C-alpha cells in the first residue's frame, strides 16, 4: 500500500503545467490545447481496456496510472479540480446506478 494520493498527483500536474513546454510533458500536452490532452487520455484508456481484456495485470496497473495522470492533465486544462469530480462521485453514492437509471424519464 502506498500513501501517495490523487491530490498529490493533482498538485504535481498543476506545478508542471506552469513549466515551459520544452521542459515538461504536462505543459506540452496543455500547450497543444484540449484536443491534444484529451486524445492522449483516450489512447491511454484504450490501452488500459486492452490490458484488462488480455488479463495483463502489470499492463493494466501501468496503463491505469497513465489514465489517472492524463485525466488530471485534462481536468487541469479545463480548470476543474479533483475535488469537484470527487464531489460528483460522492453525490452518486446515495442511489445505485441501476435505480438511478430506472428513474430517468424517457426522452
Residue pairs with C-beta under 8 A, 6 or more apart in sequence:
6 68
6 72
6 82
7 82
9 68
9 69
9 72
10 72
10 75
10 76
10 81
10 82
13 26
13 69
13 72
13 73
13 76
14 76
16 24
16 25
16 26
16 27
17 24
17 26
17 27
17 30
17 73
17 76
17 77
18 27
19 26
19 27
20 27
21 27
21 28
21 30
21 31
22 28
26 73
26 76
29 36
29 37
29 40
29 70
29 73
29 77
30 37
30 73
30 76
30 77
33 77
34 74
34 77
34 78
37 70
37 73
37 74
37 77
38 74
40 70
40 73
41 67
41 70
41 71
41 73
41 74
44 63
44 66
44 67
44 70
45 67
47 59
47 63
47 66
48 60
48 63
48 64
48 66
48 67
50 59
51 59
51 60
51 62
51 63
52 60
72 82
75 81
75 82
75 85
92 100
95 103
